C-alpha cells in the first residue's frame, strides 16, 4: 500500500507541475497579447491621424476638380479662335524676324562701304 501512496503523491506533483507550466505559458501569452494590443492601438491611432490629415488636405479637392473641368471645357470651346490667333501671331513674328535680318544685312553693307 505504501508504494501506491508514493505513486499517487508523485502523480499529484506531476499534475501540479504541468498545471503550473500551463499557467506560466498562459501568463506569457497574456503578456504577448497585451503588447500586441498596445501596438495595434498605436497603429490604429496613426491610421486615424493619417486619415484625418488626408481628409483635411483634400477637403476642397472636389471643388478644385470641378473648376479645372469647367476651365478645360471653356478652353476647348475657345481653341478654334485661339488657333487662328496663334497663326496670325506666328505670321507677324515671321515678318518681323525677316525685317530684322534685312536691316542687319543693310547695316553691315553700309558700314563696310564707309571710309575709316
C-alpha positions in Angstrom: 0.0 0.0 0.0 2.8 2.3 0.8 4.1 2.1 -2.9 0.7 3.2 -4.2 0.7 6.2 -1.9 4.0 7.3 -3.2 2.9 6.9 -6.8 -0.2 8.9 -6.1 1.8 11.6 -4.4 4.2 11.7 -7.3 1.4 11.8 -9.7 -0.1 14.8 -7.9 3.2 16.7 -8.1 3.4 15.9 -11.8 -0.2 17.3 -12.3 0.7 20.3 -10.2 3.9 20.9 -12.3 2.0 20.5 -15.6 -0.7 22.9 -14.4 2.0 25.4 -13.3 3.7 25.1 -16.7 0.4 25.7 -18.5 -0.5 28.7 -16.3 3.0 30.2 -16.8 2.6 29.7 -20.6 -0.8 31.4 -20.4 0.6 34.3 -18.5 3.3 34.7 -21.1 0.7 34.6 -23.8 -1.3 37.2 -22.0 1.8 39.5 -21.9 2.3 39.0 -25.6 -1.3 39.8 -26.4 -1.2 42.9 -24.2 1.9 44.1 -26.1 0.1 43.3 -29.4 -2.9 45.2 -28.3 -0.8 48.3 -27.4 0.9 48.0 -30.8 -2.5 47.7 -32.6 -3.8 50.8 -30.7 -0.7 52.8 -31.8 -1.2 51.6 -35.4 -4.9 52.4 -35.3 -4.2 55.9 -34.0 -1.6 56.5 -36.7 -4.0 55.4 -39.4 -6.8 57.6 -38.0 -4.4 60.6 -37.8 -3.3 60.0 -41.4 -7.0 59.7 -42.5 -7.8 62.9 -40.7 -4.9 64.7 -42.3 -5.7 63.4 -45.7 -9.3 64.4 -45.4 -8.4 67.9 -44.2 -5.9 68.2 -47.1 -8.3 67.0 -49.8 -11.5 68.6 -48.4 -11.6 71.2 -51.2 -10.5 68.8 -53.9 -13.9 68.2 -55.5 -14.4 72.0 -56.0 -10.9 72.3 -57.5 -11.5 69.4 -59.8 -14.9 70.8 -60.9 -13.2 74.2 -61.5 -10.5 72.6 -63.6 -13.0 70.6 -65.5 -15.0 73.8 -66.2 -11.8 75.6 -67.3 -10.8 72.8 -69.6 -14.3 72.7 -71.2 -14.2 76.5 -71.7 -10.7 76.3 -73.2 -11.9 73.6 -75.7 -14.7 75.9 -76.8 -12.2 78.7 -77.5 -9.5 76.6 -79.1 -10.6 77.3 -82.7 -10.3 81.0 -82.1 -7.1 80.6 -80.2 -5.6 78.6 -83.1 -6.4 81.4 -85.6 -5.0 84.0 -83.2 -1.7 82.0 -82.8 -1.5 81.6 -86.6 -1.7 85.3 -87.1 0.9 86.0 -84.3 3.2 83.5 -85.9 2.9 85.3 -89.3 3.6 88.7 -87.7 6.6 87.3 -85.9 7.9 85.7 -89.1 7.7 89.0 -90.9 9.3 90.9 -88.0 12.3 88.4 -88.0 12.7 88.7 -91.8 12.7 92.6 -91.5 15.3 92.4 -88.7 17.6 90.2 -90.8 17.2 92.6 -93.8 18.1 95.6 -91.6 21.2 93.8 -90.2 22.3 93.0 -93.8 21.7 96.6 -94.9 23.6 97.9 -91.9 26.6 95.6 -92.4 26.7 96.7 -96.1 26.6 100.4 -95.3 29.3 100.1 -92.6 31.5 98.2 -95.0 31.4 101.0 -97.6 32.3 103.8 -95.2 35.9 105.0 -95.1 37.6 104.6 -91.8 
